[in-house]
Amino acid sequence: MLELLLPSSVRTAEAFTDDPSEPCFPGEEDLIATAVPGRRREFLTARRCAREALALLGQAPVAIRPGPRREPLWPDGVTGSITHCAGYRAAAVAVTADVRGLGIDAEPHAPLPPRVLPAVTTAQDQEHLAVLAKSEPSVHWDRLLFSAKESVYKAWYPVARTWLGFTDAHLIIDPGGLFRAEILIDGPFEKITGRWVIEHGLVVTAVTVDH
């Protein structure tokens, strides 16, 4: 699915199942030392996807440690993003000479819990969601917006090194598979564009930031 959303300069890897017998990659053992089995499996599969994507860039396999905001720390000259949800794990990477920022996210195609929506939307977002729901009620636009904002944050933070809250960006979603985020705080860029797709019961979003 990610190949539908990202430019050819980005390398991707996806998985829909886990290998229960998969060992932990050296240098990452402490990250899941106390994790429950389900969390351990999703971590191992997602990190494997990341190394598979890195291999497509010609990079050697390495431990992928988390940064201060739990963002993956990539080899020098590489940017990337990892996502996982029930039934799906994926990673996308690119060389920083080609792509300045990169973010991906996957979510189940289901409504957001009612208490979550006010916390992740601006007033403009809520008005926009109401219009979208009338035009195409079969799509869970609230979940799509949430996923898109997650992708935007993952692309933003490694470049800006500052927090971007859910209400610090306003989204405009095109039902044809595009979206645009307008950043409402000062930072290295004011707008980020992305793409989305709904397949296999999932909402998958992706953004890239060019130089």
MOJO-V189189 format. One record per run of one state. SS is the DSSP state (H for helix, E for strand, - for the rest). FROM is the first residue (numbers start at 1). TO is the last residue. Records with the same first field share a line. If there is no record, write none. Layout:
# MOJO-V189189
SS=FROM-TO + FROM-TO
This chain:
# MOJO-V189189
-=1-1 + 5-10 + 16-28 + 33-36 + 57-65 + 67-71 + 73-77 + 86-87 + 96-100 + 109-113 + 121-122 + 136-140 + 161-165 + 175-177 + 184-190 + 200-201 + 210-211
H=2-4 + 29-32 + 37-56 + 114-120 + 123-135 + 141-160 + 166-168
E=11-15 + 66-66 + 72-72 + 78-85 + 88-95 + 101-108 + 169-174 + 178-183 + 191-199 + 202-209
